[in-house]
Amino acid sequence: MPQGSAEVLEEWKCLKEEYQKLQETHKLYLQKLDEVTKLQNNCSSSISHQRKRQKDMSHLVKKCRKGSSEEDVKMLDEIKEKMMTQQNVFSEMEAFLPKKNGLYLSLVLGNVNVTLLTKQAKFAYKDEYEKFKLYLTVIMLLCSFTCYFFLNYRFLDAILNFLLVWYYCTLTIRESILITNGSRIKGWWVFHHYISAFLSGVMLTWPDGKLYKIFRNQFLSYCLYQSFVQCLQCYYQSGCLYRLRALGERHNLDLTVEGFQSWMWKGLTFLLPFLFFGHFWQLFNALTLFRMAQLPDFKEWQVMMCGSTFLVLFLGNFFTTVAVVRQKLKTRNQKPKSL
């Protein structure tokens, strides 16, 4: 047999062995995947069963408290506290189990499973989410700066507003995926980006005219300032979360810091004046638009709609920020007493 043919035959034998090993590995992979799927189903059904049993148990505890002795009440309170702890553990477990999408994700993505099953995957997605926010914020900062100082064209303003609509709509999807995977974002922060997307959409439809030109520079300067503040927020939050993760005190998917440390006040006290100034700028925008709606040549419906939306944003942002600061101050003042 020629030397070249012998080399081909030897190479083919090696390739066949590797192919057989690949087939065996893939077969083992499918087997383990089937086992994992069964374990996931078992865990999900067990958690549902436990939740149902604990719900019945909590009703029983509440019923037994009436007329019980002080010692029995103490024992029942301990049981109730342990059940609450277990409920938190169940939530942590469910973050690593496939589950149905919420209404919003079901409408947008259908029944696609978006559960990330490892801590590494969750952290990578959260990290990519933060980078996406930072990069788009910088892009919108540059676009707002260009439109305000250099290019006064309606179609460029429309591009900026379209970018804002796309940005906020994308954020709502990404945040819904984070919530599905165990992120603790909740309350006003869930609705904020929906309202911002709606506002940007209304601004996109506002026709070029006298009223739009009156409000244009004020809106662009507001966008410029908001992008700047969001860059500061990204820097502050990433710094806090990085330190807390390094200390092992925080969940990988936290978007806002609920627990608070004394060292965080240095950054927060620097950030708060910028936040409150932005909130009152939203109120100023709302009042400006409401005054514009009283002009004799008022025609566009976008004026009142944008004014109402800015007012809602101000109320939500202002009172939520005040509530968060009060909670942090209360927690901070209580810590020395507990020591």
HUBEL-V307211 format. One record per pair of residues at least 12 apart in sequence whose C-alpha atoms are under 7 Angstrom apart, sorted by the first residue. I is the first residue (numbers start at 1). J is the second residue. Records with the same first field share a line. If there is no record, write none. Layout:
# HUBEL-V307211
I=J + J
This chain:
# HUBEL-V307211
40=97
47=90
58=80
61=76
95=181 + 182
96=116 + 117 + 118
97=115 + 117
98=113 + 115
105=173 + 176
114=177
115=180 + 181
116=181
122=253
123=252 + 253
126=253
134=231 + 234
137=227 + 230 + 231
138=227
140=227
141=224 + 227 + 228
143=160
144=220 + 223 + 224
145=224
148=217 + 220 + 221
154=208
158=204
161=200 + 203 + 204
162=204
164=197 + 200
165=197 + 200 + 201
168=193 + 194 + 196 + 197
169=197
172=193 + 194
178=253
182=253
183=253 + 254
184=254
185=254 + 255 + 256
188=316
199=306 + 309
202=302 + 306
206=302
226=278
229=274
236=267
260=328
279=314 + 317 + 318
280=314
282=310 + 311 + 313 + 314
283=310 + 311 + 314
285=307 + 310
286=307 + 308 + 310 + 311
287=307
289=303 + 304 + 307
290=304 + 307
